[in-house]
Amino acid sequence: MKNTALIVGASGISGNNLAQELLNQNWTTYGITRSSDVDLKGLYNVKADLLDKAALETALAEIKPTHVFFTAWMRKDTEAKNIKVNAALVRNVLDVLAPKQSVKHVALVTGLKHYLGPFDAYAQEGFLPETPVRTEHPRLAVDNFYYAQEDELFAAAKRDGFTWSVHRAHTMIGLAVGNLMNMGSTLAAYATLCKETGKPFTWPGSEAQWKGISDVTDARLLAKQFVWAATTPEAANQAFNTANGDVFRWEWLWKEIADYFKVDYKGYAPGTPDLETLMQDDAALWQQIAEKYNLAETNLNRVASPWHTDLDLGRPIEVMTDMSKSRKLGFTAYQDTRDSFFDLFDTLKAKHIIPA
Ligand SMILES: NC(=O)c1ccc[n+]([C@@H]2O[C@H](COP(=O)([O-])OP(=O)(O)OC[C@H]3O[C@@H](n4cnc5c(N)ncnc54)[C@H](OP(=O)(O)O)[C@@H]3O)[C@@H](O)[C@H]2O)c1
């Protein structure tokens, strides 16, 4: 049977980059979104609210996927609500697909909150893991929507007989507009605002993150790992970490990003406000910049998510990701982190999201 992919959340940072990878590899590819249009040649974009099972049944009536890639999530104000809603997203999709008996593999992206704790307890005392984070770390003794999504996946796999993979990504760098968490475009927007006002590109995070070793996950590398795991028998029924495979320190990458945007920079200094505070009054200025440079997005909130970048850059420890498990099984893709950021910035310019 020819492979047919269904990407759940095809407009997001992980879903959109995966769609591009699958199309490059000539897969028949469907992508569900709630309301966004996905502008990718060859992608069949279907729309449904995953919380509305009847609508989902209608939207998927004619589709028989062999491979499902689950990249959707919703953010609620407590972890209890995150668990309820995000478990339902996975359950509803897999329940609707079950009678078709077409699904061979389901891949789910989660992230390092698996090791660092949910938003409510993120990287706080008592939840700080050993680093590099390794896949064999036991679950933390705290509720987490990633665990709830995994459990829905495992239960459906047992019921329906498909194989599964889980992909625990670090901070994702890649193209997506209007999505919930995007550090790359947040830093691009912040640097653009600094350039326009003449203010320095100021490090808003902790000393541990400034000086320590870090890594990130290029969404294009996650896409490659997704496809590898979905098509490699040895990778079945495994959870993997997903990161670029190199490491960096913000104390030099911050300067390189400042140089890219031709702005002055300021490094770690105690008492510096976080990025959400530094950008809190910038919505009107972004609109002016958008009009001046004829940008595609006048709404700063659709380009930048400083609350999320603050969570990462404010962590009290250095955090990096052990990639041994998938490497040992043959996934050897590697992504240069400088290229992750600078390719993205070039793309944001080409798409008129930031000034050229
Ligand atoms: N972004 C990161 O840096 C990062 C890092 C590590 C791990 N993760 C994890 O990776 C997973 C995927 O995150 P992401 O950042 O790729 O997501 P994202 O960019 O915010 O995209 C979410 C996608 O889900 C869709 N969606 C949301 N609610 C829906 C609903 N009710 N019905 C139908 N579609 C719905 C959205 O469609 P619309 O556009 O139509 O709303 C969008 O396509 C999450 O668990 C996240 O925690 C993310």
The ligand as an SDF file (V2000), in Angstrom:
LIG
                    3D

 48 52  0  0  0  0  0  0  0  0999 V2000
    7.3460   25.2990   19.3980 N   0  0  0  0  0  0  0  0  0  0  0  0
    8.3610   24.8220   20.1320 C   0  0  0  0  0  0  0  0  0  0  0  0
    9.4190   25.4790   20.3140 O   0  0  0  0  0  0  0  0  0  0  0  0
    8.2510   23.4450   20.7580 C   0  0  0  0  0  0  0  0  0  0  0  0
    9.4080   22.9000   21.3310 C   0  0  0  0  0  0  0  0  0  0  0  0
    9.3410   21.6350   21.8840 C   0  0  0  0  0  0  0  0  0  0  0  0
    8.1490   20.9400   21.9080 C   0  0  0  0  0  0  0  0  0  0  0  0
    7.0200   21.5050   21.3710 N   0  0  0  0  0  0  0  0  0  0  0  0
    5.7690   20.7170   21.4350 C   0  0  0  0  0  0  0  0  0  0  0  0
    5.4680   20.2530   20.1420 O   0  0  0  0  0  0  0  0  0  0  0  0
    4.0540   20.0600   20.0290 C   0  0  0  0  0  0  0  0  0  0  0  0
    3.5930   20.7620   18.7590 C   0  0  0  0  0  0  0  0  0  0  0  0
    3.8400   22.1490   18.9710 O   0  0  0  0  0  0  0  0  0  0  0  0
    4.0610   23.2160   17.8130 P   0  0  0  0  0  0  0  0  0  0  0  0
    4.8780   24.3140   18.4310 O   0  0  0  0  0  0  0  0  0  0  0  0
    4.5300   22.5660   16.5690 O   0  0  0  0  0  0  0  0  0  0  0  0
    2.5490   23.7320   17.6340 O   0  0  0  0  0  0  0  0  0  0  0  0
    2.0220   25.0580   16.8960 P   0  0  0  0  0  0  0  0  0  0  0  0
    3.1180   25.6130   16.0520 O   0  0  0  0  0  0  0  0  0  0  0  0
    1.4310   25.9620   17.9200 O   0  0  0  0  0  0  0  0  0  0  0  0
    0.8820   24.4780   15.9490 O   0  0  0  0  0  0  0  0  0  0  0  0
   -0.2790   23.8970   16.4800 C   0  0  0  0  0  0  0  0  0  0  0  0
   -1.0840   23.2780   15.3630 C   0  0  0  0  0  0  0  0  0  0  0  0
   -2.2070   22.6290   15.9440 O   0  0  0  0  0  0  0  0  0  0  0  0
   -3.3920   23.0410   15.2870 C   0  0  0  0  0  0  0  0  0  0  0  0
   -4.4830   23.0050   16.2660 N   0  0  0  0  0  0  0  0  0  0  0  0
   -4.4810   23.4910   17.5200 C   0  0  0  0  0  0  0  0  0  0  0  0
   -5.6680   23.2630   18.0990 N   0  0  0  0  0  0  0  0  0  0  0  0
   -6.4470   22.6290   17.1910 C   0  0  0  0  0  0  0  0  0  0  0  0
   -7.7760   22.1530   17.1890 C   0  0  0  0  0  0  0  0  0  0  0  0
   -8.5750   22.2650   18.2450 N   0  0  0  0  0  0  0  0  0  0  0  0
   -8.2390   21.5720   16.0620 N   0  0  0  0  0  0  0  0  0  0  0  0
   -7.4550   21.4530   14.9610 C   0  0  0  0  0  0  0  0  0  0  0  0
   -6.1810   21.8760   14.9140 N   0  0  0  0  0  0  0  0  0  0  0  0
   -5.6830   22.4660   16.0140 C   0  0  0  0  0  0  0  0  0  0  0  0
   -3.0970   24.4430   14.7990 C   0  0  0  0  0  0  0  0  0  0  0  0
   -3.9870   24.7720   13.7440 O   0  0  0  0  0  0  0  0  0  0  0  0
   -4.4490   26.3170   13.4690 P   0  0  0  0  0  0  0  0  0  0  0  0
   -3.2270   27.0310   12.9630 O   0  0  0  0  0  0  0  0  0  0  0  0
   -5.5020   26.2300   12.4260 O   0  0  0  0  0  0  0  0  0  0  0  0
   -4.9220   26.8440   14.7980 O   0  0  0  0  0  0  0  0  0  0  0  0
   -1.6480   24.2730   14.3490 C   0  0  0  0  0  0  0  0  0  0  0  0
   -1.6160   23.6710   13.0770 O   0  0  0  0  0  0  0  0  0  0  0  0
    3.4440   20.6140   21.3250 C   0  0  0  0  0  0  0  0  0  0  0  0
    3.1760   19.5870   22.2130 O   0  0  0  0  0  0  0  0  0  0  0  0
    4.5500   21.5060   21.8760 C   0  0  0  0  0  0  0  0  0  0  0  0
    4.4740   21.6110   23.2940 O   0  0  0  0  0  0  0  0  0  0  0  0
    7.0520   22.7250   20.7610 C   0  0  0  0  0  0  0  0  0  0  0  0
  1  2  1  0
  2  3  2  0
  2  4  1  0
  4  5  1  0
  4 48  2  0
  5  6  2  0
  6  7  1  0
  7  8  2  0
  8  9  1  0
  8 48  1  0
  9 10  1  0
  9 46  1  0
 10 11  1  0
 11 12  1  0
 11 44  1  0
 12 13  1  0
 13 14  1  0
 14 15  2  0
 14 16  1  0
 14 17  1  0
 17 18  1  0
 18 19  2  0
 18 20  1  0
 18 21  1  0
 21 22  1  0
 22 23  1  0
 23 24  1  0
 23 42  1  0
 24 25  1  0
 25 26  1  0
 25 36  1  0
 26 27  1  0
 26 35  1  0
 27 28  2  0
 28 29  1  0
 29 30  1  0
 29 35  2  0
 30 31  1  0
 30 32  2  0
 32 33  1  0
 33 34  2  0
 34 35  1  0
 36 37  1  0
 36 42  1  0
 37 38  1  0
 38 39  2  0
 38 40  1  0
 38 41  1  0
 42 43  1  0
 44 45  1  0
 44 46  1  0
 46 47  1  0
M  CHG  2   8   1  16  -1
M  END
$$$$
